[in-house]
Amino acid sequence: MDDKKILSRTRLVIGEETDTKLSEMIGLSSGAVGNWSAGKPVNIKTILKYFEEHHKKINLHWLLTGEGEMYLKDVKDSVGGAGRKRDIHAQIGRHVADIAGLLEELQKEKK
C-alpha cells in the first residue's frame, strides 16, 4: 500500500489540492496531511470513515490500491431493491472497519 498514491486518489475524488483544505474536509490536522504528502503513514481509519460518510459510491479497494473502477456499481441496479441496498451498505460499513484495522496493523509493521 502506497500512502502517497492513496493521497493522490483522495485529492482526485475530493478535488482539493492544498493540504489545509484537504485536512479540513477529511478531519485530519494540516500537519498530518503534510506528513502524508511527505510519504509518512496516515490514519487510514479516518480516511475510510470520511469516504464511507461522504463518498459512498467510491470503491474503497480502488482508493487503497488503485485497482478496479473508481466508482462502485449502483447496488440497486445490480441486486435489486432498496431494502437489499441498505443491507449491503451495512455490510460494507462492517468491512470498512475490518479493512481499517488490518491497514493499521500493516502500517505498524512497516515502522
KEKOLSE-630350 format. One record per residue (C-alpha): residue number from 1; residue in one letter; x, y, z. Coordinates in nm, 2 decimals. Each point is the difference from the previous one (the first is absolute). Example, Ala and Ser with C-alpha at 12.3 -4.5 7.8 and 13.67 -1.06 7.14 Angstrom:
! residues 2
<1,'a',<1.23,-0.45,0.78>>;
<2,'s',<0.14,0.34,-0.07>>;
***
This chain:
! residues 111
<1,'m',<0.00,0.00,0.00>>;
<2,'d',<0.14,0.33,-0.11>>;
<3,'d',<-0.11,0.29,0.22>>;
<4,'k',<0.10,0.26,-0.25>>;
<5,'k',<-0.21,-0.16,-0.27>>;
<6,'i',<-0.30,-0.02,0.24>>;
<7,'l',<0.05,0.37,0.06>>;
<8,'s',<0.00,0.06,-0.38>>;
<9,'r',<-0.32,-0.19,-0.04>>;
<10,'t',<-0.16,0.17,0.30>>;
<11,'r',<0.09,0.34,-0.16>>;
<12,'l',<-0.15,-0.11,-0.33>>;
<13,'v',<-0.33,-0.10,0.16>>;
<14,'i',<-0.03,0.30,0.24>>;
<15,'g',<0.15,0.26,-0.25>>;
<16,'e',<0.21,0.18,0.26>>;
<17,'e',<0.36,0.06,-0.07>>;
<18,'t',<0.12,0.18,0.31>>;
<19,'d',<0.08,-0.19,0.32>>;
<20,'t',<-0.19,0.25,0.21>>;
<21,'k',<-0.33,-0.03,-0.19>>;
<22,'l',<0.04,-0.38,-0.03>>;
<23,'s',<0.06,-0.03,0.37>>;
<24,'e',<-0.31,0.21,0.08>>;
<25,'m',<-0.22,-0.22,-0.22>>;
<26,'i',<0.13,-0.34,0.13>>;
<27,'g',<0.05,0.10,0.36>>;
<28,'l',<0.37,-0.04,0.03>>;
<29,'s',<0.24,0.27,0.12>>;
<30,'s',<0.18,0.19,-0.28>>;
<31,'g',<0.32,-0.14,0.15>>;
<32,'a',<-0.12,-0.36,-0.04>>;
<33,'v',<-0.09,0.07,-0.37>>;
<34,'g',<0.34,0.17,-0.04>>;
<35,'n',<0.17,-0.31,0.14>>;
<36,'w',<-0.22,-0.22,-0.23>>;
<37,'s',<0.12,0.21,-0.29>>;
<38,'a',<0.35,-0.06,0.10>>;
<39,'g',<-0.06,-0.38,-0.01>>;
<40,'k',<-0.06,-0.07,0.37>>;
<41,'p',<-0.29,-0.23,0.10>>;
<42,'v',<-0.34,0.16,0.06>>;
<43,'n',<-0.28,-0.12,0.22>>;
<44,'i',<-0.18,-0.20,-0.26>>;
<45,'k',<-0.29,-0.06,0.22>>;
<46,'t',<-0.09,0.37,-0.01>>;
<47,'i',<0.03,0.00,-0.38>>;
<48,'l',<-0.22,-0.30,-0.04>>;
<49,'k',<-0.26,0.14,0.24>>;
<50,'y',<0.00,0.33,-0.20>>;
<51,'f',<-0.06,-0.19,-0.32>>;
<52,'e',<-0.27,-0.22,0.16>>;
<53,'e',<-0.19,0.30,0.12>>;
<54,'h',<0.05,0.24,-0.29>>;
<55,'h',<0.09,-0.19,-0.32>>;
<56,'k',<-0.19,-0.33,0.03>>;
<57,'k',<0.03,-0.07,-0.37>>;
<58,'i',<0.38,-0.01,0.00>>;
<59,'n',<0.15,-0.34,-0.02>>;
<60,'l',<0.21,-0.03,0.31>>;
<61,'h',<0.21,-0.27,-0.15>>;
<62,'w',<0.09,0.24,-0.28>>;
<63,'l',<0.07,0.27,0.25>>;
<64,'l',<0.25,-0.22,0.19>>;
<65,'t',<0.16,-0.19,-0.29>>;
<66,'g',<-0.08,0.18,-0.32>>;
<67,'e',<-0.15,-0.32,-0.14>>;
<68,'g',<-0.35,-0.03,-0.15>>;
<69,'e',<-0.25,0.27,-0.07>>;
<70,'m',<0.00,0.33,0.19>>;
<71,'y',<-0.38,-0.02,0.05>>;
<72,'l',<-0.21,-0.28,0.13>>;
<73,'k',<-0.28,-0.14,-0.21>>;
<74,'d',<-0.34,0.12,0.11>>;
<75,'v',<-0.09,-0.27,0.25>>;
<76,'k',<-0.38,0.05,-0.07>>;
<77,'d',<0.06,-0.08,-0.37>>;
<78,'s',<0.22,-0.30,0.06>>;
<79,'v',<-0.19,-0.18,0.28>>;
<80,'g',<-0.35,0.16,-0.01>>;
<81,'g',<-0.20,0.18,0.27>>;
<82,'a',<0.06,0.28,0.25>>;
<83,'g',<-0.01,-0.24,0.31>>;
<84,'r',<0.27,-0.21,-0.15>>;
<85,'k',<0.20,0.31,-0.07>>;
<86,'r',<-0.01,0.10,0.37>>;
<87,'d',<0.11,-0.35,0.10>>;
<88,'i',<0.29,0.02,-0.23>>;
<89,'h',<0.10,0.35,0.12>>;
<90,'a',<0.00,-0.14,0.36>>;
<91,'q',<0.22,-0.29,-0.11>>;
<92,'i',<0.24,0.25,-0.18>>;
<93,'g',<0.02,0.20,0.32>>;
<94,'r',<0.11,-0.31,0.20>>;
<95,'h',<0.25,-0.09,-0.27>>;
<96,'v',<0.14,0.35,0.00>>;
<97,'a',<0.06,-0.02,0.38>>;
<98,'d',<0.17,-0.34,-0.05>>;
<99,'i',<0.22,0.14,-0.29>>;
<100,'a',<0.10,0.30,0.21>>;
<101,'g',<0.11,-0.22,0.29>>;
<102,'l',<0.21,-0.21,-0.24>>;
<103,'l',<0.16,0.30,-0.16>>;
<104,'e',<0.09,0.15,0.33>>;
<105,'e',<0.17,-0.33,0.09>>;
<106,'l',<0.19,0.01,-0.33>>;
<107,'q',<0.11,0.35,0.06>>;
<108,'k',<0.13,-0.09,0.34>>;
<109,'e',<0.20,-0.28,-0.15>>;
<110,'k',<0.15,0.23,-0.25>>;
<111,'k',<0.15,0.22,0.28>>;
***
